[in-house]
Amino acid sequence: MIAVINAGGSGTRLWPLSTPEYPKHLLKLTGSDSLLQDAYRRAKKIAKHVYIVTEGSHAHHVKEQLPELTDENFIIEAGRRGTAGCLIAGLQYVKTRHDNDEPIAFLHADHVIHDVEGFAYSFKVAGEVSKERDQVTLIGIEPAYASTAFGYIQKGESLHKDGLAYEVAGFKEKPDFKTAQSYIRSGRYLWNCGYFVGSVNTFARALKKFSPEWYGYYEKLLAANTEEQYKKTYLSFKNDAIDYALLELDDELQVVPANFDWMDVGSFNDVHGAVETDEKGNYVHGKVETDMVENSYIRNDEPNKPVGVIGLDNVVVINSPNGILVARKDLAQNVKEIAKKFQDEKK
């Protein structure tokens, strides 16, 4: 198997730690390694060859964090063109270097997963199913609660008696809470975590059949003979998610229910749930003093500036060289709008 890790995005919901120049996958949020370094470690469990798709503005940081890789392992985007662009770039790169029938696992660099063995097993199954049926195979997460923040994959007919894989019956956008509850009760839905497997030839056939526009983009990228022509071609792509560009149009998909834990740290509320806390439910990092504080995430990345927090509950307090954030933890999703305003001021 080959692994292609998508290390793009800006992670604006984690401002001021995450910025467009230094996105969240570069941050050490849950341990001594960054999310990217953890993702690479997992990828090595399933693949002989690992490639990283990243955007030019922070490619040097990505390379610094993965010093064992050479320049040949990095696919540099000329500009951000969504997860659909990352897929096309990965396919073009792998096609010229490997057996075009070997399964490729497309991964993300900003997820938290602890069960690496379960992760490897799920991708082994997905690779086998994809190769056997010559169709793109997804990996879906068994829902832990009625989330309104994730899209859902509806399971169709079972492809194995032991329930290792199912046909995909459909996709559901982020639902309201009552609808999410009905999904959980049915037992027929999985969270869509954005992981999928297929060979170069499998994806090419799917694109040609279900997404002619993006198949055209793929052919144009294959035909680019110079670096300048490649960049110009890539920048001509639409900025689109692979879900809309291909997966939701493809009615020949399979899904493997994940045999591992998974968390998408999309907000500080998520980050707080992914780290160890003290007996009061607090996570405290850096030069910080607290008094009568509970259920809070407090981080100070400036050692020469002490931070004190008193009498607060359910809050996020971040001090970094990029800015200061104080927010109610349950409103952490709103950070994106604040970050956007600061970014607009820079323009």
Backbone torsions as a table, in degrees:
resi	resn	phi	psi	omega
1	MET	NA	150.1	176.1
2	ILE	-113.0	144.0	177.4
3	ALA	-117.4	135.6	173.4
4	VAL	-122.4	117.4	-177.5
5	ILE	-100.4	124.8	175.5
6	ASN	-83.7	109.8	179.5
7	ALA	-116.0	59.3	179.4
8	GLY	-118.5	-160.3	178.9
9	GLY	83.0	169.2	-175.9
10	SER	-119.4	-16.9	176.4
11	GLY	56.5	45.6	-173.5
12	THR	-67.2	-19.3	177.5
13	ARG	-70.9	-10.0	177.1
14	LEU	-108.8	22.8	171.5
15	TRP	-65.5	143.1	9.5
16	PRO	-94.8	7.3	176.4
17	LEU	-71.8	-43.6	-178.7
18	SER	-100.2	134.5	177.5
19	THR	-136.0	164.5	177.6
20	PRO	-56.1	-31.3	-179.4
21	GLU	-81.9	-22.0	-178.9
22	TYR	-142.7	75.5	-172.6
23	PRO	-67.6	172.0	-170.0
24	LYS	-63.0	-28.3	-178.0
25	HIS	-67.7	-13.6	177.2
26	LEU	-88.3	-8.6	-174.2
27	LEU	-87.2	149.0	173.8
28	LYS	-94.3	86.8	-173.5
29	LEU	-94.9	-27.5	-172.7
30	THR	-125.6	4.0	-178.5
31	GLY	179.4	-158.0	-176.4
32	SER	-81.2	-13.5	178.1
33	ASP	-111.5	158.1	177.8
34	SER	-76.2	166.9	176.1
35	LEU	-59.9	-38.8	178.2
36	LEU	-62.3	-46.0	-179.3
37	GLN	-63.4	-38.0	175.8
38	ASP	-64.8	-42.0	179.6
39	ALA	-63.3	-39.4	178.7
40	TYR	-65.9	-41.0	178.2
41	ARG	-60.4	-41.9	177.6
42	ARG	-66.6	-41.3	-178.5
43	ALA	-60.5	-35.7	179.9
44	LYS	-65.8	-20.8	178.2
45	LYS	-73.4	-23.0	-174.0
46	ILE	-114.8	-12.9	-170.8
47	ALA	-135.9	144.7	172.9
48	LYS	-78.1	-31.7	-178.2
49	HIS	-124.5	129.1	-178.6
50	VAL	-123.0	128.9	178.0
51	TYR	-122.1	146.6	-178.6
52	ILE	-116.0	123.3	173.2
53	VAL	-95.9	121.4	-178.4
54	THR	-145.5	157.6	-177.4
55	GLU	-88.6	148.7	-170.8
56	GLY	-58.8	-29.6	-173.7
57	SER	-65.4	-26.2	178.7
58	HIS	-128.8	18.4	-179.1
59	ALA	-60.2	-35.2	-178.5
60	HIS	-65.3	-34.7	177.1
61	HIS	-68.2	-40.6	178.7
62	VAL	-60.8	-45.2	-180.0
63	LYS	-64.8	-38.2	178.6
64	GLU	-62.5	-34.9	-177.4
65	GLN	-79.5	-16.6	-179.8
66	LEU	-125.0	65.0	-173.1
67	PRO	-65.4	-19.1	-179.0
68	GLU	-75.2	-13.5	179.1
69	LEU	-90.4	152.7	176.4
70	THR	-99.5	173.6	179.2
71	ASP	-58.6	-26.4	179.9
72	GLU	-65.1	-18.9	-178.2
73	ASN	-88.3	-1.6	-175.7
74	PHE	-114.3	131.7	176.4
75	ILE	-109.4	108.9	-172.8
76	ILE	-94.6	119.0	176.2
77	GLU	-73.0	139.4	175.2
78	ALA	-72.3	-22.6	178.2
79	GLY	-172.7	159.7	-177.0
80	ARG	-72.0	123.9	179.1
81	ARG	-128.7	32.6	175.8
82	GLY	71.3	179.6	-178.9
83	THR	-69.6	-22.3	175.5
84	ALA	-67.4	-42.5	177.0
85	GLY	-61.8	-41.0	178.4
86	CYS	-61.2	-40.8	178.3
87	LEU	-61.9	-48.5	-178.0
88	ILE	-62.5	-42.4	178.5
89	ALA	-62.1	-42.1	179.2
90	GLY	-65.5	-43.1	179.1
91	LEU	-62.2	-45.6	-179.4
92	GLN	-60.2	-41.5	-176.4
93	TYR	-68.6	-46.2	-178.4
94	VAL	-67.9	-36.9	-177.2
95	LYS	-56.2	-36.9	-176.3
96	THR	-85.3	-1.2	-172.8
97	ARG	-128.5	-15.7	-172.3
98	HIS	-140.2	170.8	172.5
99	ASP	-58.7	124.1	-174.5
100	ASN	-75.4	-2.7	175.2
101	ASP	-103.5	2.1	179.3
102	GLU	-79.7	132.5	-179.3
103	PRO	-61.8	141.1	176.4
104	ILE	-116.2	128.2	174.7
105	ALA	-96.3	120.2	176.4
106	PHE	-96.4	120.6	-171.8
107	LEU	-121.4	170.2	175.1
108	HIS	-117.6	149.2	-174.8
109	ALA	-91.5	-1.5	-171.3
110	ASP	-122.0	29.7	177.8
111	HIS	-107.4	156.0	176.8
112	VAL	-108.7	120.0	179.9
113	ILE	-138.4	128.5	-179.6
114	HIS	-99.2	-37.0	-175.4
115	ASP	-84.0	85.9	-176.4
116	VAL	-69.1	-35.4	179.3
117	GLU	-66.1	-42.7	176.9
118	GLY	-64.3	-37.7	176.0
119	PHE	-59.3	-47.8	-178.8
120	ALA	-63.7	-40.4	-179.5
121	TYR	-64.3	-43.9	-178.3
122	SER	-62.4	-40.4	179.6
123	PHE	-72.8	-30.6	174.3
124	LYS	-61.7	-46.4	178.9
125	VAL	-62.6	-45.8	-179.1
126	ALA	-61.5	-39.8	178.3
127	GLY	-63.9	-41.3	179.8
128	GLU	-66.5	-42.7	-179.7
129	VAL	-65.1	-43.3	-179.7
130	SER	-63.0	-42.5	-178.7
131	LYS	-68.5	-40.0	-178.3
132	GLU	-64.7	-39.8	-175.2
133	ARG	-101.6	-7.2	-177.8
134	ASP	54.7	45.2	179.9
135	GLN	-139.9	154.0	179.0
136	VAL	-65.8	134.1	-178.6
137	THR	-121.5	128.3	179.8
138	LEU	-93.9	162.1	167.2
139	ILE	-118.3	126.6	-179.6
140	GLY	-115.5	152.2	-176.6
141	ILE	-97.5	130.3	174.0
142	GLU	-62.4	121.3	-174.6
143	PRO	-63.7	134.1	178.4
144	ALA	-90.1	-19.8	-179.8
145	TYR	-163.6	174.0	-176.8
146	ALA	-81.1	78.3	-177.0
147	SER	-78.4	138.0	172.6
148	THR	-102.1	4.8	-175.8
149	ALA	-98.9	-11.7	-176.7
150	PHE	-116.5	152.1	167.7
151	GLY	-78.7	161.7	-176.4
152	TYR	-123.5	148.4	172.8
153	ILE	-107.3	127.4	177.9
154	GLN	-90.3	125.6	179.4
155	LYS	-77.6	136.3	175.0
156	GLY	-102.8	-136.6	-179.0
157	GLU	-68.2	142.8	177.6
158	SER	-72.8	137.1	177.8
159	LEU	-96.4	-10.4	179.6
160	HIS	-137.8	145.1	178.8
161	LYS	-62.2	-30.4	-178.4
162	ASP	-89.5	8.4	174.7
163	GLY	70.9	27.8	179.9
164	LEU	-75.6	-23.0	-178.3
165	ALA	-154.2	151.4	-178.9
166	TYR	-136.9	155.8	166.6
167	GLU	-69.1	150.2	175.9
168	VAL	-88.1	120.4	-179.5
169	ALA	-88.8	-16.6	179.0
170	GLY	162.3	171.4	177.1
171	PHE	-116.9	145.5	176.6
172	LYS	-124.1	132.2	177.5
173	GLU	-66.7	173.8	178.3
174	LYS	-55.2	117.5	-173.9
175	PRO	-89.0	169.2	168.5
176	ASP	-76.0	171.4	-171.3
177	PHE	-63.9	-42.0	-178.2
178	LYS	-63.5	-40.7	178.8
179	THR	-66.5	-41.8	178.0
180	ALA	-60.2	-38.7	177.3
181	GLN	-62.0	-40.4	179.1
182	SER	-66.2	-34.3	176.2
183	TYR	-62.3	-45.2	-178.3
184	ILE	-63.1	-44.5	-178.1
185	ARG	-63.2	-33.4	-176.9
186	SER	-71.7	-27.7	-176.7
187	GLY	71.1	12.4	-174.6
188	ARG	-109.6	11.3	-175.1
189	TYR	-128.4	147.6	177.7
190	LEU	-127.3	149.6	171.7
191	TRP	-68.6	139.7	176.8
192	ASN	-89.2	105.9	-176.0
193	CYS	-96.1	-0.5	176.4
194	GLY	81.8	18.6	176.5
195	TYR	-101.1	135.5	177.5
196	PHE	-153.8	159.0	-173.3
197	VAL	-133.2	142.2	174.6
198	GLY	177.1	155.6	177.9
199	SER	-80.9	171.4	174.7
200	VAL	-56.0	-47.3	-178.3
201	ASN	-66.4	-37.5	178.7
202	THR	-63.2	-47.4	179.8
203	PHE	-66.5	-39.3	179.6
204	ALA	-60.7	-42.2	178.7
205	ARG	-65.9	-40.9	179.7
206	ALA	-65.5	-42.9	178.5
207	LEU	-62.2	-45.0	-178.3
208	LYS	-62.3	-37.7	-176.3
209	LYS	-81.2	-41.2	-170.1
210	PHE	-110.7	-16.9	-177.6
211	SER	-142.2	71.2	-176.3
212	PRO	-57.4	-33.7	179.8
213	GLU	-62.4	-47.4	-179.1
214	TRP	-75.2	-26.2	172.3
215	TYR	-64.6	-37.1	175.7
216	GLY	-63.3	-41.7	175.8
217	TYR	-59.6	-44.3	-179.0
218	TYR	-59.9	-45.6	179.7
219	GLU	-63.8	-39.3	179.0
220	LYS	-64.4	-38.8	179.5
221	LEU	-68.2	-38.0	176.3
222	LEU	-62.9	-31.6	-176.4
223	ALA	-84.2	-10.0	-179.3
224	ALA	-68.0	121.8	-174.1
225	ASN	-97.2	-20.3	-178.8
226	THR	-124.6	161.9	179.0
227	GLU	-60.8	-40.3	179.7
228	GLU	-65.3	-41.7	178.5
229	GLN	-65.5	-38.7	177.8
230	TYR	-61.1	-48.4	-178.8
231	LYS	-62.5	-44.5	-179.2
232	LYS	-62.4	-41.5	179.3
233	THR	-65.2	-45.1	-178.2
234	TYR	-63.2	-41.0	-179.4
235	LEU	-70.1	-14.3	177.6
236	SER	-81.4	-10.2	179.7
237	PHE	-70.2	152.8	168.9
238	LYS	-68.9	154.6	173.0
239	ASN	-90.4	104.2	-170.3
240	ASP	-143.0	151.4	174.3
241	ALA	-82.9	144.0	-178.3
242	ILE	-64.3	-26.1	177.1
243	ASP	-57.9	-46.9	-178.2
244	TYR	-81.5	-32.6	-176.5
245	ALA	-73.6	-30.9	-176.5
246	LEU	-141.2	-57.6	-164.4
247	LEU	-59.5	-42.4	-178.2
248	GLU	-76.7	-8.1	176.2
249	LEU	-95.9	-18.2	-175.1
250	ASP	-87.9	115.9	179.9
251	ASP	-99.4	22.4	178.7
252	GLU	-124.1	35.0	-176.7
253	LEU	-92.6	155.4	169.8
254	GLN	-119.7	161.2	175.2
255	VAL	-137.6	138.3	175.7
256	VAL	-107.7	119.7	175.5
257	PRO	-63.9	130.7	-174.5
258	ALA	-65.4	141.2	176.4
259	ASN	-105.3	37.3	-177.6
260	PHE	-152.6	161.4	175.1
261	ASP	-75.8	157.8	-176.8
262	TRP	-157.6	139.4	174.4
263	MET	-144.9	131.1	173.8
264	ASP	-98.5	106.5	-175.9
265	VAL	-80.8	76.6	-176.3
266	GLY	-89.5	-7.2	179.0
267	SER	-151.5	170.1	178.2
268	PHE	-69.2	-24.0	173.7
269	ASN	-64.1	-41.3	176.2
270	ASP	-65.6	-44.5	-179.0
271	VAL	-59.8	-42.6	179.4
272	HIS	-60.6	-34.7	178.4
273	GLY	-74.9	-12.5	-176.3
274	ALA	-101.4	-2.6	-177.1
275	VAL	-117.2	161.6	176.8
276	GLU	-76.0	140.7	-179.4
277	THR	-122.4	165.7	178.2
278	ASP	-84.0	-173.1	-174.9
279	GLU	-66.1	-16.4	177.2
280	LYS	-97.5	6.4	179.9
281	GLY	80.0	18.6	-177.9
282	ASN	-100.5	143.0	166.6
283	TYR	-111.7	122.5	-177.9
284	VAL	-127.5	127.1	-178.7
285	HIS	-133.4	133.2	176.3
286	GLY	92.6	-167.2	-177.0
287	LYS	-78.4	90.2	-173.5
288	VAL	-137.4	139.2	170.4
289	GLU	-122.5	135.6	-179.2
290	THR	-127.4	155.9	175.6
291	ASP	-147.8	123.0	178.9
292	MET	57.1	46.6	178.6
293	VAL	-114.3	136.8	179.7
294	GLU	-137.6	152.1	170.6
295	ASN	51.5	45.5	-173.0
296	SER	-131.6	154.3	177.2
297	TYR	-112.4	114.1	-175.0
298	ILE	-127.3	125.0	-176.8
299	ARG	-139.8	129.4	177.9
300	ASN	-123.1	112.1	-177.9
301	ASP	-98.6	11.2	176.9
302	GLU	-118.1	99.0	-174.1
303	PRO	-63.5	-20.8	-179.2
304	ASN	-90.7	2.5	-179.6
305	LYS	-125.6	100.6	179.7
306	PRO	-68.5	147.9	-179.8
307	VAL	-124.1	131.0	176.1
308	GLY	-118.2	136.0	178.7
309	VAL	-130.8	127.2	-173.9
310	ILE	-131.3	131.9	167.9
311	GLY	64.9	32.9	-179.2
312	LEU	-117.8	154.7	180.0
313	ASP	-138.3	140.8	174.7
314	ASN	62.0	45.8	-178.6
315	VAL	-125.1	161.3	170.0
316	VAL	-116.9	127.7	175.5
317	VAL	-127.8	116.4	-179.1
318	ILE	-124.7	128.7	170.1
319	ASN	-121.1	120.5	179.1
320	SER	-141.0	167.2	176.6
321	PRO	-59.9	-19.6	-179.0
322	ASN	-87.8	-13.6	-178.8
323	GLY	155.1	-179.1	-179.8
324	ILE	-123.7	135.4	177.8
325	LEU	-127.1	130.9	171.0
326	VAL	-130.0	120.6	-174.9
327	ALA	-150.5	152.9	168.0
328	ARG	-67.7	135.5	-172.0
329	LYS	-63.6	-35.0	-178.4
330	ASP	-76.4	-5.9	175.4
331	LEU	-109.5	17.9	-174.4
332	ALA	-62.9	-23.7	178.3
333	GLN	-64.0	-24.4	-177.7
334	ASN	-73.4	-8.2	-179.5
335	VAL	-58.9	-31.6	-178.6
336	LYS	-55.3	-41.8	-178.2
337	GLU	-68.9	-38.8	177.1
338	ILE	-63.9	-45.3	-179.9
339	ALA	-61.0	-40.4	-179.9
340	LYS	-62.2	-39.2	179.3
341	LYS	-63.2	-41.7	178.2
342	PHE	-67.2	-38.0	177.9
343	GLN	-65.4	-39.1	179.3
344	ASP	-64.4	-32.7	179.1
345	GLU	-66.9	-27.8	-179.7
346	LYS	-74.0	-22.9	-174.1
347	LYS	-75.0	NA	NA
